[in-house]
Amino acid sequence: MCKNLLRKSNGIKKYRKLCYNEFTIQLFKECEKMWTAIYVAEGYDIAKKIENLLNEEGFLVKINTFSKEGDNTLYEILAPEFEAQEVQSFLVDLGII
């Protein structure tokens, strides 16, 4: 499919982006059951901020509700198993962990 996109696109950068997006979608489908919790955040705002930082760095992550007690909600930050250790190292470098 990427080869067909190259013919339709205006350049290699657009081609790479389209292939990356296609790869990301495929990777999410294949890794659906292979997610690892890399961090537990207290509150949605903190979890979303961490998710955005990791996405900006190019990591695939998602947020899942972990626990809810009264007004406190914990969210787990999940990453594919194959890059979980690298994501945790990045969080250590940021001082989050």
C-alpha positions, 0 to 999 in steps of 0.5 A: 500500500505504501508504494501506491501512496508514494505515487499519489503523494507530492514527496518522500516526506509525505510518503514516510508520514503515510507509511508511518501512520499505516504502520502505527495503525497496524502495530496497534492492531497486532499489539492489542493484547501485548500492552504493559503498564509502565506508570500509574498516574493519579488523575486524568490530567496528569495521565494525559500530560504524560501521554502527550509527552511520550507521544511527542517523543514518538512512543506509542502509549495509551491510557486506561482507568486502573482504579477508582475510589471516591474522587480519586482515579488512578490511570495506568499508562500502557506501552507495547511490551517491545518498548516498555523499558525504553519508555520507562527510561525516558520517564526516569530521564524526565524525572517523572519516575 
